[in-house]
Amino acid sequence: MTDTDTTTEVAEVDYESSSEEPLTKEAAEQVYSLLVEHVGAPERDRERFIHYQTLTFATEWRFCGSLGFGGKFRRSLGRKYVDCYQENLTERRQAAMDRVNAFLKNIK
């Protein structure tokens, strides 16, 4: 790259050969318990979440809850986290997401 070149180099990710795996049943149960307890995910969706997350590498799951319609659990490049639509973000929602995301770091 030269001094006048303004392009940004972006690391390429081979999603087809990604080593991402479905969650184990234990991990999926732990994740959903966090979602129910801290961000209001509906208990009625627990079994569907566990089934879906253990069947395939699922990159996102919309649970809504206290994060609003955009409340999602996401998995990307080895990271698990929750987020919500930026326009719905409040201090209270950010604090809840920070709390859950700290716990999610410890779930393998």
C-alpha positions, -999 to +999 in steps of 0.1 A: +000+000+000+014+034-009+010+067+010-016+078-015-035+045-015-066+048+007-079+013+003-081-008+035-069-043+036-095-067+049-088-102+062-106-128+042-126-153+061-134-187+046-169-193+060-172-226+042-143-242+060-151-225+093-144-247+124-175-233+140-196-261+154-232-264+168-234-257+205-235-287+228-268-293+246-252-282+279-239-249+264-272-242+246-291-247+279-266-224+297-270-197+271-308-198+271-309-197+309-289-165+307-312-151+281-343-158+302-328-145+334-310-114+323-327-102+291-362-116+293-362-143+266-395-163+267-392-196+284-416-211+259-389-209+232-362-228+252-366-262+235-367-247+200-335-227+208-317-257+221-328-279+192-318-253+166-284-244+182-274-280+187-284-291+152-264-266+132-240-237+135-266-210+138-253-174+136-283-157+152-315-162+172-341-135+177-355-137+212-367-101+216-372-100+254-363-069+273-340-058+244-370-052+221-378-067+187-341-066+177-329-086+207-306-113+193-282-139+204-254-141+178-224-163+171-196-152+149-159-162+145-159-180+179-177-152+197-211-154+214-229-122+222-263-105+225-273-072+209-302-051+199-312-026+173-291+006+177-322+028+177-336+008+206-304+010+227-308+025+262-284+026+292-305-001+308-304-024+278-267-018+273-260-027+309-281-059+305-262-068+273-228-061+289-238-084+318-249-113+295-220-109+272-196-112+301-212-145+311-212-157+275-175-154+272-172-183+297-195-207+278-176-230+255 
